[in-house]
Amino acid sequence: MAIVKPFKGIRPPKDLVEQVESRPYDVLDSEEARAEAGDNEKSLYHIIKPEIDFPAGTSEYDPRVYEKAVENFKKFRKNGWLVQDSKEQYYIYAQTSCLPANGGKEKTQYGLVVGAYSGDYQTGVIKKHELTRRDKEEDRMKHVRINNANIEPVFFAYPDNATLDALIMKYAATQPEYDFVAPIDGFRHQLWVVSDDADISLITEEFAKMPALYIADGHHRSAAAALVGAEKAAQNPNHKGDEEYNYFMAVCFQASQLTVLDYNRVVKDLNGNTSEQFLEKLSKNFTVEKKGAEEYRPQHAHEFSLYLDGEWYALNAKPGTYNDADPIGVLDVDISSRLILQDILEIGDLRSSQRIDFVGGLRGLGELKRRVDSGEMRAALALYPVSMKQIMDIADSGNIMPPKATWFEPKLRSGLVIHELV
């Protein structure tokens, strides 16, 4: 059963939250962070991407950069830009967005900010669906270890729970602690503090009834936080198991509320094929239908949209090319990887190949068209998004999804709450 606990969050005063909060460290590069921070000394980028405090070109993995993160974290606290709550409590975090995947309608999803138990990650109660890379794990481990804190949360899903939903709605009807519309994405972000002892107990008890929690986004941060917790336990001769380092910060959303967007592919070449040869080879495993110059989005699972030479095509996988009984083999990311990227284009390792790039669905089909029309890329492939149920089924089965399979929006804002490991 899932173990969570409340914690004494470190967070900005209400009047400073919009100066402190930021996008997550891994959705922008160093120069974008430098530009977004500008002359704002209170921006969290000074802690999560502190290379911006060094000359352009300084590696984000430079030892001085990690030391700067610690220095800036201490500075933020000393200056009162981040203040620790006096009581262990939970927090409710809401995101309101208008996404094409939701028909352009306004939608709000509500998450509970909790201390998730590191041991649950090690035993598989916290389930993952992606592989992690050791170099990225090590980077986040250094950041957690040196700051002795989870500066940014991970993004979990949990099975729908009517009791927790009612509790959340009770708070949502009240005035939030934070309420702002973020720049760049234009999404609304709200936060409530759950300080009532009865409500705190209820949240802990309801999570204890759940057989599993699911990592939606933040596999590397989850792995890093769990590994640092294990390190600290091994180094403490008086370890009891209830120390704060045994927990890491997660925002947990009801699975049914989450929106998974398409995660699309652009390729630099056709592996020596002409356009006609490529389309001919596709016809072996797909019915190929030309759709014209107007953007065409996949309408259902096992349909793909191809953009090539200024034209859109619908590719529908033929029967027998996938296995509905196989939780991996039925996925469109697997079908496209096997039958197009590997068999025809001979692109093997999607994580390392320089011949392919990936475009999150929030950028739209227009971004695929732009990158092909510019000559940077030769063709683009748009996929129908996986469902949250598929993600949970794969995690439950112990399988791992193919690389670059999911794209969640909205992304969590960083800097609303920080979890200290002491």
Buried (B, 14 or more C-beta within 10 A) or exposed (E): EBBBBBBBBBBBEEEBBBBBBBBBBBBBEBEBBBEBBEEBBBBBBBBBBBBBBBEEEBEBEEEBBBEBBBBBBEBBBEEEBBBEBEEBBBBBBBBBBEBBBEEEEEBEBBBBBBBBBBBBBEEEBBBBBBEBEEEBBBBBBBBBBBBBBBBBBBBBBBBEBEEBBEBBEBBBEEEBBBBBEBEEBEBBBBBBBBBBEEBBEBBBEBBEEBEBBBBBBBBBBBBBBBBBBBBBBEEEEEEEEEBBBBBBBBBBBBBEBBBBBBBBBBBBEBBEBEEEEBBEBBEEBBEBEEBEEEBBBBEEBBBBBBBBEEBBBBBBBBEEBBEEEEBBEBBBBBBBBBBBBEBBBEBEEBEEBEBBBEBBBBBBBEBBBBBBEEEEBBBBBBBBBBEBEBBBBBBBEEEBBBBBBBBBBBBBBBBBBBBBBE
